[in-house]
Amino acid sequence: MTDSDDDRDRLDPREDARAKRRDRDADAQHRDLMRPGMGKVFKQIQDAQAKAADEPVKRRRRSRAP
């Protein structure tokens, strides 16, 4: 984040610990995406999105009430 070391020095110790956990959790999500094999998953997602973009949009007809 944009927290500098000076800002952390002024924080309450509990708030500092909370900020460190938040940063660690954010880094964990980033590292999780970099695991071996995730490139294949990413490619599959991109292929599915490209396929969906190429298909025409199906429009539903409104049924007329009698």
N, CA, C and O atoms as CSV, one atom per row, in Angstrom:
chain,resi,resn,atom,element,x,y,z
A,1,MET,N,N,0.838,-1.175,0.000
A,1,MET,CA,C,0.000,0.000,0.000
A,1,MET,C,C,0.885,1.242,0.000
A,1,MET,O,O,2.071,1.175,-0.322
A,2,THR,N,N,0.305,2.344,0.356
A,2,THR,CA,C,1.051,3.599,0.341
A,2,THR,C,C,1.582,3.963,1.718
A,2,THR,O,O,2.133,5.047,1.910
A,3,ASP,N,N,1.413,3.044,2.693
A,3,ASP,CA,C,1.918,3.331,4.035
A,3,ASP,C,C,3.433,3.366,4.003
A,3,ASP,O,O,4.076,2.442,3.507
A,4,SER,N,N,3.991,4.426,4.530
A,4,SER,CA,C,5.445,4.498,4.628
A,4,SER,C,C,5.853,4.053,6.032
A,4,SER,O,O,5.009,3.906,6.916
A,5,ASP,N,N,7.138,3.843,6.224
A,5,ASP,CA,C,7.618,3.443,7.543
A,5,ASP,C,C,7.329,4.519,8.577
A,5,ASP,O,O,7.059,4.203,9.735
A,6,ASP,N,N,7.380,5.788,8.179
A,6,ASP,CA,C,7.095,6.878,9.105
A,6,ASP,C,C,5.655,6.817,9.597
A,6,ASP,O,O,5.386,7.052,10.775
A,7,ASP,N,N,4.727,6.500,8.690
A,7,ASP,CA,C,3.323,6.398,9.074
A,7,ASP,C,C,3.112,5.238,10.041
A,7,ASP,O,O,2.313,5.337,10.973
A,8,ARG,N,N,3.818,4.158,9.820
A,8,ARG,CA,C,3.665,3.009,10.706
A,8,ARG,C,C,4.229,3.290,12.083
A,8,ARG,O,O,3.734,2.743,13.069
A,9,ASP,N,N,5.246,4.124,12.179
A,9,ASP,CA,C,5.809,4.465,13.479
A,9,ASP,C,C,4.799,5.227,14.322
A,9,ASP,O,O,4.834,5.144,15.550
A,10,ARG,N,N,3.914,5.956,13.695
A,10,ARG,CA,C,2.928,6.756,14.417
A,10,ARG,C,C,1.665,5.968,14.750
A,10,ARG,O,O,0.823,6.461,15.500
A,11,LEU,N,N,1.512,4.767,14.218
A,11,LEU,CA,C,0.302,3.985,14.454
A,11,LEU,C,C,0.336,3.296,15.809
A,11,LEU,O,O,1.397,2.991,16.355
A,12,ASP,N,N,-0.845,3.067,16.323
A,12,ASP,CA,C,-1.011,2.256,17.521
A,12,ASP,C,C,-0.497,0.848,17.204
A,12,ASP,O,O,-0.682,0.389,16.076
A,13,PRO,N,N,0.129,0.153,18.131
A,13,PRO,CA,C,0.660,-1.178,17.837
A,13,PRO,C,C,-0.391,-2.153,17.291
A,13,PRO,O,O,-0.087,-2.984,16.435
A,14,ARG,N,N,-1.622,-2.048,17.790
A,14,ARG,CA,C,-2.681,-2.930,17.265
A,14,ARG,C,C,-3.005,-2.595,15.813
A,14,ARG,O,O,-3.205,-3.491,14.994
A,15,GLU,N,N,-3.055,-1.309,15.501
A,15,GLU,CA,C,-3.322,-0.891,14.123
A,15,GLU,C,C,-2.170,-1.291,13.204
A,15,GLU,O,O,-2.389,-1.682,12.058
A,16,ASP,N,N,-0.955,-1.192,13.710
A,16,ASP,CA,C,0.218,-1.588,12.936
A,16,ASP,C,C,0.150,-3.080,12.610
A,16,ASP,O,O,0.421,-3.484,11.479
A,17,ALA,N,N,-0.213,-3.901,13.603
A,17,ALA,CA,C,-0.331,-5.342,13.381
A,17,ALA,C,C,-1.430,-5.637,12.366
A,17,ALA,O,O,-1.280,-6.518,11.519
A,18,ARG,N,N,-2.535,-4.899,12.453
A,18,ARG,CA,C,-3.640,-5.096,11.508
A,18,ARG,C,C,-3.204,-4.739,10.090
A,18,ARG,O,O,-3.553,-5.437,9.138
A,19,ALA,N,N,-2.452,-3.666,9.947
A,19,ALA,CA,C,-1.969,-3.254,8.627
A,19,ALA,C,C,-0.990,-4.290,8.064
A,19,ALA,O,O,-1.017,-4.587,6.869
A,20,LYS,N,N,-0.139,-4.832,8.915
A,20,LYS,CA,C,0.801,-5.857,8.456
A,20,LYS,C,C,0.067,-7.114,8.004
A,20,LYS,O,O,0.426,-7.711,6.989
A,21,ARG,N,N,-0.971,-7.524,8.758
A,21,ARG,CA,C,-1.761,-8.700,8.347
A,21,ARG,C,C,-2.456,-8.452,7.020
A,21,ARG,O,O,-2.495,-9.328,6.156
A,22,ARG,N,N,-3.008,-7.241,6.860
A,22,ARG,CA,C,-3.683,-6.894,5.607
A,22,ARG,C,C,-2.709,-6.977,4.440
A,22,ARG,O,O,-3.033,-7.532,3.390
A,23,ASP,N,N,-1.516,-6.426,4.626
A,23,ASP,CA,C,-0.519,-6.468,3.564
A,23,ASP,C,C,-0.077,-7.901,3.273
A,23,ASP,O,O,0.095,-8.278,2.114
A,24,ARG,N,N,0.106,-8.693,4.322
A,24,ARG,CA,C,0.517,-10.085,4.135
A,24,ARG,C,C,-0.566,-10.875,3.400
A,24,ARG,O,O,-0.257,-11.686,2.527
A,25,ASP,N,N,-1.838,-10.639,3.753
A,25,ASP,CA,C,-2.941,-11.324,3.078
A,25,ASP,C,C,-3.021,-10.927,1.608
A,25,ASP,O,O,-3.284,-11.770,0.750
A,26,ALA,N,N,-2.799,-9.662,1.318
A,26,ALA,CA,C,-2.819,-9.205,-0.076
A,26,ALA,C,C,-1.675,-9.838,-0.857
A,26,ALA,O,O,-1.850,-10.230,-2.010
A,27,ASP,N,N,-0.513,-9.939,-0.235
A,27,ASP,CA,C,0.622,-10.584,-0.900
A,27,ASP,C,C,0.360,-12.073,-1.110
A,27,ASP,O,O,0.783,-12.639,-2.118
A,28,ALA,N,N,-0.334,-12.713,-0.169
A,28,ALA,CA,C,-0.633,-14.136,-0.292
A,28,ALA,C,C,-1.532,-14.389,-1.499
A,28,ALA,O,O,-1.336,-15.368,-2.220
A,29,GLN,N,N,-2.501,-13.528,-1.723
A,29,GLN,CA,C,-3.369,-13.694,-2.888
A,29,GLN,C,C,-2.567,-13.564,-4.170
A,29,GLN,O,O,-2.794,-14.307,-5.124
A,30,HIS,N,N,-1.638,-12.634,-4.200
A,30,HIS,CA,C,-0.799,-12.449,-5.380
A,30,HIS,C,C,0.090,-13.675,-5.597
A,30,HIS,O,O,0.216,-14.154,-6.724
A,31,ARG,N,N,0.699,-14.181,-4.536
A,31,ARG,CA,C,1.569,-15.358,-4.645
A,31,ARG,C,C,0.773,-16.580,-5.065
A,31,ARG,O,O,1.294,-17.436,-5.781
A,32,ASP,N,N,-0.475,-16.679,-4.636
A,32,ASP,CA,C,-1.310,-17.820,-4.981
A,32,ASP,C,C,-1.518,-17.901,-6.488
A,32,ASP,O,O,-1.566,-18.993,-7.054
A,33,LEU,N,N,-1.640,-16.748,-7.135
A,33,LEU,CA,C,-1.824,-16.735,-8.587
A,33,LEU,C,C,-0.549,-17.107,-9.334
A,33,LEU,O,O,-0.604,-17.443,-10.517
A,34,MET,N,N,0.590,-17.052,-8.664
A,34,MET,CA,C,1.861,-17.345,-9.314
A,34,MET,C,C,2.303,-18.801,-9.115
A,34,MET,O,O,3.413,-19.163,-9.506
A,35,ARG,N,N,1.463,-19.624,-8.522
A,35,ARG,CA,C,1.796,-21.036,-8.312
A,35,ARG,C,C,1.981,-21.730,-9.649
A,35,ARG,O,O,1.404,-21.303,-10.649
A,36,PRO,N,N,2.781,-22.800,-9.685
A,36,PRO,CA,C,2.896,-23.581,-10.913
A,36,PRO,C,C,1.529,-24.130,-11.317
A,36,PRO,O,O,0.767,-24.597,-10.471
A,37,GLY,N,N,1.229,-24.073,-12.585
A,37,GLY,CA,C,-0.040,-24.574,-13.088
A,37,GLY,C,C,-1.111,-23.505,-13.215
A,37,GLY,O,O,-2.113,-23.724,-13.896
A,38,MET,N,N,-0.931,-22.373,-12.590
A,38,MET,CA,C,-1.954,-21.330,-12.669
A,38,MET,C,C,-1.948,-20.655,-14.037
A,38,MET,O,O,-2.949,-20.059,-14.434
A,39,GLY,N,N,-0.837,-20.741,-14.758
A,39,GLY,CA,C,-0.797,-20.204,-16.115
A,39,GLY,C,C,-1.797,-20.912,-17.009
A,39,GLY,O,O,-2.440,-20.294,-17.858
A,40,LYS,N,N,-1.923,-22.230,-16.806
A,40,LYS,CA,C,-2.884,-23.013,-17.583
A,40,LYS,C,C,-4.310,-22.567,-17.266
A,40,LYS,O,O,-5.136,-22.430,-18.169
A,41,VAL,N,N,-4.594,-22.345,-16.005
A,41,VAL,CA,C,-5.928,-21.894,-15.603
A,41,VAL,C,C,-6.214,-20.524,-16.210
A,41,VAL,O,O,-7.306,-20.280,-16.722
A,42,PHE,N,N,-5.234,-19.640,-16.150
A,42,PHE,CA,C,-5.387,-18.304,-16.725
A,42,PHE,C,C,-5.683,-18.402,-18.225
A,42,PHE,O,O,-6.556,-17.697,-18.733
A,43,LYS,N,N,-4.961,-19.271,-18.929
A,43,LYS,CA,C,-5.155,-19.460,-20.370
A,43,LYS,C,C,-6.560,-19.990,-20.646
A,43,LYS,O,O,-7.210,-19.552,-21.596
A,44,GLN,N,N,-7.031,-20.924,-19.829
A,44,GLN,CA,C,-8.377,-21.460,-20.014
A,44,GLN,C,C,-9.434,-20.367,-19.830
A,44,GLN,O,O,-10.420,-20.320,-20.566
A,45,ILE,N,N,-9.226,-19.509,-18.866
A,45,ILE,CA,C,-10.169,-18.413,-18.634
A,45,ILE,C,C,-10.171,-17.461,-19.819
A,45,ILE,O,O,-11.232,-17.037,-20.277
A,46,GLN,N,N,-8.985,-17.124,-20.318
A,46,GLN,CA,C,-8.902,-16.226,-21.472
A,46,GLN,C,C,-9.561,-16.848,-22.698
A,46,GLN,O,O,-10.266,-16.158,-23.436
A,47,ASP,N,N,-9.343,-18.135,-22.925
A,47,ASP,CA,C,-9.950,-18.808,-24.070
A,47,ASP,C,C,-11.466,-18.813,-23.968
A,47,ASP,O,O,-12.157,-18.593,-24.963
A,48,ALA,N,N,-11.989,-19.065,-22.768
A,48,ALA,CA,C,-13.443,-19.070,-22.574
A,48,ALA,C,C,-14.028,-17.682,-22.803
A,48,ALA,O,O,-15.104,-17.554,-23.389
A,49,GLN,N,N,-13.339,-16.651,-22.351
A,49,GLN,CA,C,-13.829,-15.287,-22.551
A,49,GLN,C,C,-13.787,-14.907,-24.026
A,49,GLN,O,O,-14.700,-14.243,-24.518
A,50,ALA,N,N,-12.738,-15.319,-24.737
A,50,ALA,CA,C,-12.635,-15.017,-26.166
A,50,ALA,C,C,-13.737,-15.736,-26.939
A,50,ALA,O,O,-14.327,-15.165,-27.856
A,51,LYS,N,N,-14.014,-16.983,-26.575
A,51,LYS,CA,C,-15.071,-17.744,-27.235
A,51,LYS,C,C,-16.434,-17.087,-26.998
A,51,LYS,O,O,-17.248,-16.976,-27.915
A,52,ALA,N,N,-16.670,-16.657,-25.763
A,52,ALA,CA,C,-17.942,-16.010,-25.441
A,52,ALA,C,C,-18.081,-14.686,-26.178
A,52,ALA,O,O,-19.190,-14.301,-26.549
A,53,ALA,N,N,-16.981,-13.987,-26.394
A,53,ALA,CA,C,-17.037,-12.704,-27.086
A,53,ALA,C,C,-17.331,-12.890,-28.572
A,53,ALA,O,O,-17.933,-12.017,-29.196
A,54,ASP,N,N,-16.911,-14.019,-29.143
A,54,ASP,CA,C,-17.131,-14.267,-30.562
A,54,ASP,C,C,-18.555,-14.716,-30.867
A,54,ASP,O,O,-19.037,-14.522,-31.983
A,55,GLU,N,N,-19.229,-15.309,-29.899
A,55,GLU,CA,C,-20.581,-15.802,-30.127
A,55,GLU,C,C,-21.570,-14.634,-30.089
A,55,GLU,O,O,-21.442,-13.732,-29.261
A,56,PRO,N,N,-22.551,-14.657,-30.984
A,56,PRO,CA,C,-23.556,-13.580,-30.954
A,56,PRO,C,C,-24.412,-13.678,-29.690
A,56,PRO,O,O,-24.604,-14.761,-29.138
A,57,VAL,N,N,-24.908,-12.562,-29.256
A,57,VAL,CA,C,-25.733,-12.513,-28.059
A,57,VAL,C,C,-27.106,-13.062,-28.400
A,57,VAL,O,O,-27.728,-12.652,-29.380
A,58,LYS,N,N,-27.567,-13.992,-27.584
A,58,LYS,CA,C,-28.893,-14.565,-27.799
A,58,LYS,C,C,-29.909,-13.685,-27.097
A,58,LYS,O,O,-29.793,-13.409,-25.903
A,59,ARG,N,N,-30.896,-13.253,-27.844
A,59,ARG,CA,C,-31.932,-12.407,-27.269
A,59,ARG,C,C,-33.158,-13.254,-26.981
A,59,ARG,O,O,-33.582,-14.081,-27.788
A,60,ARG,N,N,-33.697,-13.020,-25.823
A,60,ARG,CA,C,-34.908,-13.742,-25.449
A,60,ARG,C,C,-36.117,-12.983,-25.959
A,60,ARG,O,O,-36.168,-11.754,-25.905
A,61,ARG,N,N,-37.068,-13.719,-26.443
A,61,ARG,CA,C,-38.300,-13.097,-26.887
A,61,ARG,C,C,-39.224,-12.906,-25.702
A,61,ARG,O,O,-39.309,-13.747,-24.807
A,62,ARG,N,N,-39.893,-11.807,-25.723
A,62,ARG,CA,C,-40.887,-11.588,-24.669
A,62,ARG,C,C,-42.160,-12.323,-25.048
A,62,ARG,O,O,-42.624,-12.249,-26.186
A,63,SER,N,N,-42.702,-13.017,-24.098
A,63,SER,CA,C,-43.962,-13.696,-24.365
A,63,SER,C,C,-45.098,-12.707,-24.140
A,63,SER,O,O,-45.092,-11.914,-23.199
A,64,ARG,N,N,-46.041,-12.784,-25.013
A,64,ARG,CA,C,-47.184,-11.869,-24.910
A,64,ARG,C,C,-48.242,-12.513,-24.033
A,64,ARG,O,O,-48.593,-13.675,-24.233
A,65,ALA,N,N,-48.737,-11.788,-23.092
A,65,ALA,CA,C,-49.779,-12.298,-22.207
A,65,ALA,C,C,-51.113,-12.257,-22.940
A,65,ALA,O,O,-51.443,-11.252,-23.570
A,66,PRO,N,N,-51.884,-13.343,-22.863
A,66,PRO,CA,C,-53.187,-13.364,-23.556
A,66,PRO,C,C,-54.220,-12.488,-22.930
A,66,PRO,O,O,-55.349,-12.419,-23.416
